[in-house]
């Protein structure tokens, strides 16, 4: 991030540098500043993946990865994997929950605003 709070490289952003947000039972983070006219401004933390893609359309690139919680024995919480959508010139959306086989159960937990995003992971 630069001195103005804008994200320069979305792939190197770390959690904890954005604004923490709570919407209902969901906690999340907003990092950076939205690009002009970005569909990301219409999204809310806790929103299901399907609803977010209905608003913003298909991503430029996407992928899933597991978190450290996946290795905790008998942990059945919702943050065992994350699903990332990258949008060119807008930023990235990070979803948690569901399962690797069923990503539609994921909910938005982190929005990374970046007008410089390449759209690829």
N, C-alpha and C positions, 0 to 999 in steps of 0.2 A: 504494500500500500504506500501511496505517496503522502506528503504532508497534508493534502486536502482531503484525505480519507477515501480516495479513489483506488480501486484495485487495478494494479498494473498487470499482474500475471495470475490468473485464476487458479492455475495448477499448483501454485505455491502458497496459497492462502491457508492459514492455520486457524482453527477454532479458538474463540476467546477474544478476538480483536474487534468483533462487531457489536451490535446492539442486541442484548438479550430480550426476547419477546415471549410473553405467555398469552396464549389464546385458549380459553377453556382449560382443558386438561393437558394441552400440548405446550411444551417449552421448545424454543428454537432460537435461531440467531439470524440477523440480517447484517451482511458485511458489504461495505462499499456504498456507492451512490448509484441509483438507477440511471440508465441511459434515457435520453429524451424519447418519449413514446414507447417505452418498454412495456411489454405485457406483464412483466414481473411485478409491477406496482399493483396489479389486480389480484395477486395471490396472497394467501394467508397461511401462517404456520398452522400445521395440523391438517391441511387440505389433502385429500386423497390424490394419488398419482393420476388417476383417470381424469379427475376434475381439473387438475393443473394442466394436463396436456390438451384438454378441451379448450382451455383459455388461451394457451400459448402455441398450440400446434405441435407438430412433431419436432424433436430436437435434431440438431446437426449430428450429434454423437451421443452415445449412452453406454453405460456399463454398470456392473455390480461388483461389490467386494465385501468380504466379511470383516467384522470388527473383532477386537480382542475378547469381547463378551461371548463369542461363539465357542471359545475354548474353556469357559467356566463350566465345570460339571454341574448338571441339574439346573442350569440357568435357562429359564423359559421366557424371559422378557422379550421385548420387541426390538431391541437394538442389536441383534446378532449379525445383521447385514445392512448394508446401505446401497442405495441405487442412485446413480448420478446421471443427470441429463445436462448436456452442454449445448448452449444456444449461441451461435455466432453473433458477436457484437451486443450481446445482452448479459451473459454470465452463465451461472450454473445453479441447478436445483438439486438438493440432496434430500433423499427420502429414507426413512428408517421404518422397519417393521415388516410385516408379511413374512415371506420366506423366499429363498432363492428360486424355488419353483413357481411361486405365485407373487410376482412383484406388484400386482394390482392392490395388494393389502398394505402397501407402504404409504406413509404420511409425510408431508413436507416438514423438515426440521431445520433446514438451513438454506438461505437464499444468498448467493454471492453475485452481487451486481458488478458487471465489468463491461464497459463499452469496448474494451480491447480484447475481449475473449475471441479466440480463434474458432471456437466451436468444436474443437477436438480435444479428447482427453490425453 
